[in-house]
Every structure is written in structure tokens, then in C-alpha cells.
């Protein structure tokens, strides 16, 4: 069980002092059996007038900051220490009826899974349907694990990762046709493919642990990361990272889950000023492994300061206020 440390800093810069609207921050990892939060801190500069915490509809921990001060910069500096239990073997127990595809969900689960099965993007020529069904053999049923592992590995092997700094997610048809995109684009493409096969999928935002930034091992580090979960009877929500071909939670630090990527944006808010006042932002994320008992492993969490995580934060310029 390695102890991982995450340092995540986002800084916005402006041409002149501007006022800020409400900012919502999702940096705090979800406590679970496979990742246990040890310590966390969140420093916001300038200091917010208020900082309150809440759980959203998916159970993600969200910090909401409001401001009364104008400034030329706005920074969010988050430090996290957690114990991570990686599942190295991409094998998980399934209910007998779900061991092979196709399978169905039970009547007791369908009311809660239905919205996660619905397609979210148009596919008028059924291109994503055809791509997803290309992993199913023409004769006989296929082991469910093999089907999902093949889809995950195919994106890793046949698509090109590119870092995109634009807001939002690329249309999955564009991702499929161009065979390139960012981690969030690949996650959404596979979500739509999984949903086309009648399975429930949801979006995950978090961090990627990549020792020594080894691109032969993983891509998508240095910022926040995105992947998906698929609900499988008997196993529950299982992680799939098509960007890196990962099945299971190995090297993945889960922060937020949502039905749609727009519901899992790690950091977003607004400022009051001209669009030309925005000089851009800088995001730095570093994930390292700590020695047990080393600095930062335990330590108390200051009241009101243990906090949240980030991906591609959208910004809204309000040209009305001065």
C-alpha cells in the first residue's frame, strides 16, 4: 500500500485587479476501501470571504469559495496525502449472469443505473455503435472482462494522446474519426461505446501516478486525469483508463465521479472584468510516493482546510462589472 502525495496548484493571472465570483473546487479524493485520505490542505490566495464544504448529488466533496477582494492573481494550492491500494490484476468477480456479454441489470438496480446507460451524444450514422460492436465476436458470447479490456486496450494502442487546453470535451465522433484526443475525450468515447452496448458508465476525474514521468508507462500526467467506471453486477463500479490501457485502479487516484463530464469539473468560477483582462492560467500537478513514516505522511488536517482536486478548469469572463 504505497503512500502517495499530490501537490496541485492552479494560478490565474489578470491584466489588472479584478473581482471574483463564486468558485467551486473539487480536489478532495473520495475515501474508499482502495484509497484512504491521510491529510489534506487547501490554500486560496487572496483569502476567500467564505469557504464552505458540501457533498454534491454524486457524493463528491466540493468546496465553495466566495471573495470580496480584487486581485491580479487568484491561486488554489492543494496538498494531499493518501494511502493507495492498487489492484494489479485486471480480474474481478462477476455475478454468474454477467460473466459473459450480453447480460442485463436486475430490476432493483435499473432505476439508479438508467441515466448512466443513456447515450449523451448524437450518433446519427451509428458509428460509435459499430465501433463498440466490433469488439463482440460474430458467433457466441464474449467474456465481459475480455470485451471491456479489449476496448480499453484498443484506444491505448490505436489512438494518439494530445493534451488539449480548451474547455469541455471533444465530440466522441470527432475522437473516433481522428483517432486522437485528450484523456477526457477518450473517456467519453469509451463511455458512449459502453452505453451503446447497454452497460452503465460514469466519468471519473482525478490524478495519475506516473513515477519519473515515464511516457512509456503512462501519458496524461502533469495535470489532472480522466477515465471512466463501468457498473458490473457482482463487482460494482470498475475503473477503465483507455488513455493508458489500465483496467482497475492501478496508479489512479479517484477524486470525483459523475454521469457527465460537466458535473465533474475540478475547478470553475468567474471573474468580473473585460475578456482582455484574462492573461491565462497555469496548472501544475505532481504526484510522488512517500516513504512510510516520512514527512507529510500523517499530520493533522487544519479545520476547514482539508480539501479538494482539478482538470481543465473553465473560466467565465463577465465584461459588465468593474
N, C-alpha and C positions, 0 to 999 in steps of 0.2 A: 504494500500500500504506500505509494510514494506521497510525499508532502509537496504540493505544488504552490508556487507563489505567482500571483498575477499582478502586474503593475499596468494600469491603463490610464492614460492621460489624454484628454481632448482639450484643445485650446482654440477658441475663436478670436479673430482679430478684426478691428474696425478702424476706419479712417479717422473717426472722431468719437468721443464718448457718446454711447447710445444707451437707451433704456431697454430693459428686457422684460418680456412676458414670461408666463409660466413655463417651466421646463420639467419634463418628465424623464426620469432616469431609471433604467433597468440594467444594473450592473451586478446585482447580488445573486450568486449562484443558488440554485434550488437545492436545499438539503434533501438527501435521499440515502438509500442504502449503499449506493455506489460512489457518493461524494458527500463528505461531511465538512461543513464550514467550520473552521477553527477560529479565524479572526478576520475582521474586515474594517476598513475605514473609508470615508469619503470626505474629501476636502473640496469645497467650492469657493472660487475667488472671482469677483467680490463676494463677501459673505451674504448669503440669502437673508431676506427679511423673515422667511419662514421655510422650514424643511420638514415635511411630514411624510409618513410612510403608509402604504396601503397595499392590499392584495387585489390584483385585477381579476377578471372573470375566469382566467385560467389558473389562478393561484400563483402568478408571478409576483415577486416583491418589487414594488415601484416606489421611488422617492419623488416627491413633487416639491419643486423649489420655486419660490416667488422672490422678486427683487424690488428694492426701492432705490438702488444706486445706479448711476450711469457709469460706464467704463469703456475703455478702448479694447479691453480684452475680457474674455469670460473663459474660465478654465474649470475642468472637472478632473480631479486626480483621485483615482480609486486604487486601493491596495487590498488584496485578498489572499488569504492563506487557507488551503483546504486539503483534506486527506482524500485521495482519489483511489478508488478500487477498480482497476481496469479489468474488463472481461476479454481476455486474449483470444479465446476460442469462439469463432463465429457460429456457435451451435447453441440452440436454446430449446427448451422443452415446449412442445406444442400440444394442444388438445388433439386427440386422435382424429377428429373430423377435419382439423385444419392442417394436418401434416402434408397433405397434397392439395394443390390448386386445381380446380376451383373449390372453394368452401364458402360457407355462409356464417354470418354472425347470429348469435342467439337473440331471441325476442327481447330478453332483458337488457341487452347491450345496444340494440339498434337505436332507441330514442336518443342515446347520448353520442352515438357514433355517426348518426346520419349526416350532420353538417360537415363532418370531416371526410365523408365519402363523396360529397357533391363536388363536381368539377367547378373550378373558379375562373377558367379562361376559355374563350371560344376556340373551337377546333372544327371549323365547318367542313373540312375535307377529311377529317378523321385521321390526320397524320400522326398525332400522338397516340391515338388508339392503335394504329398499325404498328408503331414503334414498340409499344408495350406488349402487344400480342406476338411480336416477333420473338419474344423470349419463351414462348409456350410451344412445345413440340406439337407437330400436326397430329400425332397419334398418341393417345393415352394421356394420363395426368402427369403433372410435374411436381416434385417435392417443393413445397412452398419456400423453404430456405434456399434451395438452389435457384429458384426463379428470382427471388429478390437479390441474392448475391450476384447473379449474372447481370441483372440490370445495373446494380451499383458498380460492378467492375467494368461494365461496358462504357459508362460515362468516363470513368477514370482513364480507360485505355484509348478511347476514340474521340474524346472532346479535349479542347485546348483551354486551359485556365487562363483568364486575363483578369487583372484587378480593375474593377470599374468603380469610379468615384462619383458617378451620377446617382441621384436619388432613385429609390424604387427598384423594382425588379423588371428584368427584361421579359418580354413576351416569350413564353416557353416554345412557341412555334419558331421564333427567331433563333432561340438557343438550339433547337433541334436542326434547323436548316443550316445554320452557320457552323454548328458543332464547336462553339466557343462561348464563354461566359464566365461570370464570377461564381463564387461558391453559392450565393443565394439564388442565382439563376439556375444552377444545376439542381439545387434542392427543389425548386419549384417545378422544374421539368419532371423530375422523378416523382414528385408528389402527384402531378397530374397523370403520369403514367400509371402509378399505383391505383389512383382513384378510378382510372378508366377500366381497371380490372376488378373494381368493386370492393377494394380494400380501403380502410380508413388511414389517412395520413395527416400529419401535422408538422408545422415548421418549427425548427429549433434554432435559437440564436445563442452563441456562447463563445468560448475560446478554444484554440487548438494548441496543444503542447507539441512542439517540434524541436527536439534537442539540437542545438547548434544550427538552427535554421536550415536543416538538411533537406533540400528540394528533392532529393532522390527518395526521401521518406514521405514528406508531405508538402503540399502547396496550400497557400491561403493563410499562413501565419503572419505575424507582424501587425495584425489588426483583429477585429472581431471575425468570427467564423459562423457559417450557417450550414445546417444539414437537415435531416428530417427524421421522424419517427413513424413507424407503421404499427398499427394495433393488430396483434396476432393472438387468437384465443389460446390460453394456456401459458403464454409468455408475457402478454401485456404489450406495452409500448416499447419497441425495439429500435435502436439507433441505426441509421444508414447514412454514411457520408459519401455521396457519389463523387465529390471532388477528389477524394483520396482513396476511394475504394475500401473504406472501413465499414465493417459490419460489427455492431456492438459499440461500446463506449470508449474503446481504447484511444487515449490521447484527446478525448473530447470532454470539455468542461461545460455542462449544461447550465444556462442562465435563464432562458425564457422559452416557453412553448406557446404556440398559437395556431389557430386554424388557418390564418392568413398572415403573410409576412408583415403587412402593415400594422398588425397588432403586436408585433414583437420588436419594434424599432427600439434599440437600446437607449438612444438619447435624442430627444427632439424638443423644440421650443421655438420662440420667436423673439425678434428684437424690433424696436421702434426707431426707424430711420429710413434713409434712402437706400435703394438697392445698391447704389455705388459705394455705400459705406462699408459693405461686406468685403473684407480682404481675404476671406477664406479661413480654413481651419487646418489643424494638424492633429493627427491621431497617432499615438504611439502605444503599442501593446507589447509587453514582454512577459513570457511565461517560463519560469525556471523551476527546477527541482531543488528542494532544500534538504540538507542533512537533518535527520531526526534529532530534535533537541537543539537545533541551530537557531540563530537569530530569527525572530519573526514567526516561529512555529506556533506558539500559543499566544500568550499576552491577552489582556482584557480588551474588550471592544468598548470604546467610549460611548456613553449614552447618546442616542440619536445620530451616531456617526457610522454605524455599521451599515454597509450599503451595497449597492447595485453593480451592471455590465454594458458594452457598446458595439455597434456595427457600422452602418453608413448613415450618420445622423442627418435627417433632413432639416433644413432651415427655412424659415418664413420671414421675408423682409416686409415690413409694414411701412410704406412710404408716407403714411398720414401723420404720424406723431413726430414731434421734435423734442 
